[in-house]
Structures are given as structure tokens and as C-alpha cells.
């Protein structure tokens, strides 16, 4: 009974940390997908005096150009043709500049957007560039804020979990100190002597991993319950969860083993 209690005293902080890590992965994927979706809607408008050679613009600020669309001038002419004479219409068709929208593969940062504007401005026949910087900066700032909040929350929970792990492992060492000392007197290594402590920690890591994996699978299978329908078009996550589950397992093992090794090293220094 005491052994089970010791294991679960390790499971609880690790479970909290893995849940936070799952939230971090989920939020990162949602934000990445959202960036992809808004990059499809976002475009840069350029006006040129002569037709634009699209093949010359393959990338801007290191971002690949997905496509360059020529806007139909006839739509502009149709809106004003009723108020113009035939001669004026002829002159308008001759002098009306060319309009293009440039679509990028990924959503640019604010600094990248300024670089894009500078690079487009160096093309001789481009007379005007509209990057819609005000709306862009609002969206990008919101994305960065969300990412930073999640990262800070994850780092705090990670540090908190590691502190609790190390304290619990130290308690286990004190509980088994006599046994460990006797085994070391008989020539056993510190790792072999502390095998029971290591076993408890690894079992706790596996239990925490299975708990969080179960919660993660349940959450992803019930996204329509957790999130309103309006967000369904934004949340587009891989339903297999293979990558997320693998990362959870690696994280639980790495945190557990790293903490154990750290405490073992500290214990060995005290005894040396």
C-alpha cells in the first residue's frame, strides 16, 4: 500500500506536467493550422504600369510565393462604364494599370512583411503596394501573444513538476537509505542499490503517460463538445495522434530519468 502511495505521489505532478504539455502541443498545432488558413486568405495587392512577369517572383523575404493572381480589369470598368462616354472608356482601358494579388505559402511576420514591401518596391514597373499592415499586425500580434502565454505556462509547470519529482525521489532515497548503504558496502553500484527507487519512478512515469494519453484521445474524439461549432473550421488536427502520443511518452521518460539521474548524482556527491 505504501509502495502504491509513493508511486502516485510521483504520478500526480508528472500528470499535471504532461497535461500542460498536451495543451501546449494542441495549441501550437491549432495556431500553425490557423496560420496556414489565414495565409490562404491573406494577399498582397500590387499595381503595375505594365504586365508583371510572374516567373520572376518565386519568393519574398525567404517565403515561397504560392500564386500570383491577375485581377480582372473588366470588373472595374463595368462599375463606371455607365457614367463614361465611349471615348473616355477607350482611354480608361488604355491607361488603367494592372492589378495583382500575391499569395504566400505561410503567413509572414511583421518584419518579413516590411522586407516583402521593400523587395517588391525594387521592381521597376510596380507603382503601388498594399500589404494591409494594420490588419496583419493585429492578427500576428494575437498569434504571438497566445504562443508566448502557452510557452510561459508550460515552462512554469515543467519547473514545478521537476521540483516535485526531485523532492519525492529524495524522500524515497531517505526511506531506503539503510538498504542502499548496506548494498553499497557489499560493492553494489549506486544505480543497482537504488533500483527500487528507479522502478517506482518509471512505473509512475508510465501510469502518468497512460492517464494523459487516455485524456488526450477522449478530448480529440470529442472536440465538438469541448469547442463551439464555429471553431470547427479552424481546428484541424491529425486524428491519429501518433506524433502527440509519441512525444508524451518521450517527455514522461526523459523528465523521469533526468530527475532520477540528477538526484543520484547529488546523492553520490554527498556520500563521497
C-alpha positions in Angstrom: 0.0 0.0 0.0 2.8 2.3 0.9 4.5 1.5 -2.4 1.4 2.4 -4.4 1.1 5.7 -2.4 4.8 6.5 -3.3 4.2 5.8 -7.0 1.1 8.0 -7.1 2.9 10.8 -5.3 5.2 10.8 -8.4 2.3 10.3 -10.8 0.3 13.4 -9.9 2.9 16.2 -10.6 4.0 14.3 -13.8 0.4 14.0 -15.0 -0.1 17.8 -14.5 3.0 18.5 -16.4 2.1 16.1 -19.3 -1.4 17.6 -19.5 0.1 21.1 -19.8 2.5 19.7 -22.5 -0.5 18.3 -24.3 -2.2 21.7 -24.2 1.0 23.2 -25.5 1.2 20.8 -28.4 -2.5 21.2 -29.2 -2.4 25.0 -29.1 0.8 25.0 -31.3 -0.9 22.8 -33.9 -4.1 24.9 -33.9 -2.0 28.1 -34.3 0.1 26.6 -37.1 -3.1 25.4 -38.9 -4.7 28.8 -38.4 -1.6 30.5 -39.8 -1.9 28.2 -42.9 -5.6 29.0 -43.3 -5.2 32.8 -42.9 -2.2 32.7 -45.3 -4.7 31.4 -47.9 -7.0 34.4 -47.3 -4.2 36.9 -46.9 -2.8 38.5 -50.0 -0.6 41.5 -51.0 -2.0 43.8 -53.7 0.4 45.3 -56.2 -0.4 47.8 -59.1 1.9 47.9 -62.1 2.1 50.1 -65.2 3.0 47.1 -67.4 2.2 43.4 -67.1 4.0 41.7 -64.2 6.5 38.9 -65.1 5.2 36.4 -62.5 8.0 33.9 -63.1 10.5 36.4 -61.7 8.8 36.4 -58.3 9.3 33.0 -56.7 9.9 34.0 -53.2 9.7 37.1 -51.0 11.6 37.6 -47.7 12.5 33.9 -47.9 8.8 32.8 -48.2 7.8 30.9 -51.2 5.1 32.6 -53.3 2.1 30.2 -53.7 0.5 32.1 -56.6 0.1 35.5 -58.2 -3.4 36.2 -59.5 -4.2 38.9 -62.1 -7.3 40.9 -61.1 -9.8 41.3 -64.0 -9.8 45.0 -65.0 -13.2 44.5 -66.7 -14.9 44.4 -63.3 -13.5 47.8 -62.5 -14.6 49.1 -65.9 -18.1 47.7 -65.6 -18.7 49.7 -62.5 -18.0 53.0 -64.2 -18.9 52.4 -67.8 -22.5 53.8 -67.5 -21.1 57.2 -66.5 -18.4 57.5 -69.2 -18.5 58.2 -72.9 -17.1 55.7 -75.4 -14.0 57.8 -75.9 -13.5 58.0 -72.1 -14.0 54.3 -71.9 -11.3 53.7 -74.6 -8.8 56.0 -72.7 -9.6 54.3 -69.4 -8.9 50.8 -70.9 -5.6 52.1 -72.3 -4.4 53.8 -69.1 -5.9 51.6 -66.4 -3.0 49.9 -64.6 -2.6 46.2 -63.9 -3.7 44.8 -60.6 -2.3 41.6 -59.0 -2.7 39.8 -55.7 0.3 37.8 -54.3 -0.4 34.8 -52.1 2.3 33.4 -49.9 2.9 29.8 -48.7 3.0 30.9 -45.0 1.7 33.8 -43.0 4.6 36.4 -42.8 5.8 38.1 -39.6 5.7 41.8 -39.3 9.4 42.1 -40.1 9.1 39.8 -43.0 6.2 41.9 -44.3 8.4 45.0 -44.3 11.1 43.1 -46.2 8.5 41.9 -48.7 7.3 45.5 -49.3 11.0 46.6 -49.8 11.7 43.8 -52.2 8.6 44.5 -54.3 9.4 48.2 -54.3 12.7 47.4 -56.0 10.8 46.0 -59.1 10.8 48.9 -61.6 7.2 48.6 -63.0 5.4 48.3 -59.6 3.9 51.7 -58.8 1.9 50.8 -55.6 2.0 48.1 -53.0 -0.8 47.4 -50.4 0.2 45.0 -47.6 -2.7 45.8 -45.3 -0.2 46.1 -42.4 -2.7 47.3 -39.8 -4.9 44.2 -40.0 -1.9 42.0 -40.5 -0.1 43.3 -37.4 -3.2 42.8 -35.2 -3.6 39.2 -36.2 0.1 38.4 -36.0 0.4 40.1 -32.6 -2.5 38.0 -31.3 -0.9 34.8 -32.5 2.4 35.7 -30.9 0.7 36.6 -27.6 -1.1 33.2 -27.5 2.1 31.3 -28.2 4.1 33.2 -25.6 1.4 32.6 -22.9 1.3 28.9 -23.6 5.1 28.6 -23.6 5.4 30.5 -20.2 2.7 28.4 -18.7 4.4 25.2 -19.9 7.8 26.2 -18.6 6.4 27.1 -15.2 4.5 23.8 -14.9 7.6 21.9 -16.1 9.8 23.5 -13.4 7.2 22.9 -10.8 6.9 19.3 -11.8 10.7 18.7 -11.8 10.9 20.2 -8.3 8.2 17.9 -7.0 9.8 14.9 -8.7 13.2 15.6 -7.2 11.7 16.1 -3.7 9.7 12.8 -4.0 12.8 10.9 -5.2 14.8 12.3 -2.3 12.2 11.1 0.1 12.4 7.7 -1.4 16.1 7.7 -1.0 15.8 8.6 2.6 13.3 5.8 3.1 15.6 3.3 1.5 18.8 4.8 2.8 19.7 2.0 5.1 19.1 -0.6 2.4 21.1 1.4 -0.2 24.0 1.9 2.2 24.2 -1.9 3.0 24.2 -2.8 -0.7 26.9 -0.3 -1.4 29.0 -1.7 1.4 28.8 -5.0 -0.4 30.1 -3.4 -3.6 26.8 -2.7 -5.4 26.7 0.4 -7.7 24.5 3.4 -6.7 22.2 2.6 -9.7 21.7 -1.0 -8.6 21.3 0.0 -5.0 18.6 2.5 -5.9 16.9 0.1 -8.3 13.7 0.1 -6.2 13.5 3.9 -6.3 14.2 3.9 -10.1 11.5 1.3 -10.6 8.9 3.4 -8.7 9.8 6.4 -10.8 9.5 4.6 -14.1 6.2 2.9 -13.1 4.9 6.3 -12.1 6.0 7.8 -15.5 4.2 5.0 -17.4 1.0 5.5 -15.3 1.0 9.2 -15.9 1.7 8.6 -19.6 -1.4 6.3 -19.9 -3.6 8.6 -18.0 -2.8 11.6 -20.1 -2.9 9.6 -23.3 -6.4 8.5 -22.4 -7.5 12.1 -21.7 -5.9 13.2 -24.9 -7.7 10.6 -27.0 -11.0 11.4 -25.3 -10.5 15.1 -25.9 -9.7 14.7 -29.6 -12.7 12.4 -30.1 -15.0 15.0 -28.5 -13.7 18.3 -29.9 -17.3 19.2 -30.9 -18.2 19.1 -27.2 -15.2 21.0 -26.0 -15.2 23.7 -28.7 -18.1 25.5 -30.3 -19.0 24.6 -33.9 -17.7 28.0 -35.1 -14.2 26.8 -34.4 -14.5 23.5 -36.3 -13.1 25.1 -39.5 -10.0 26.4 -37.6 -9.2 23.3 -35.5 -7.8 20.8 -38.0 -5.8 18.2 -36.0 -4.4 14.9 -37.2 -7.0 12.4 -35.7 -4.4 9.6 -35.4 -2.4 11.4 -32.7 0.6 9.2 -33.3 3.1 12.1 -33.1 1.4 13.6 -29.9 1.4 10.2 -28.1 5.0 9.5 -29.0 6.1 12.9 -27.7 4.1 12.4 -24.5 5.9 9.1 -23.9 9.4 10.6 -24.7 8.6 13.6 -22.4 7.5 11.4 -19.5 10.5 9.1 -19.7 13.0 12.0 -20.3 11.7 14.0 -17.3 11.7 11.0 -15.0 15.1 9.7 -16.0 16.7 13.1 -16.0 15.4 13.8 -12.5 16.5 10.4 -11.2 20.0 10.9 -12.6 20.2 14.3 -11.1 19.2 13.1 -7.6 21.5 10.1 -7.9 24.4 12.3 -8.8 23.6 14.6 -5.8 23.3 11.6 -3.5 26.7 10.2 -4.7 28.4 13.6 -4.1 27.1 13.6 -0.5 28.4 10.2 0.1 31.8 10.7 -1.5 
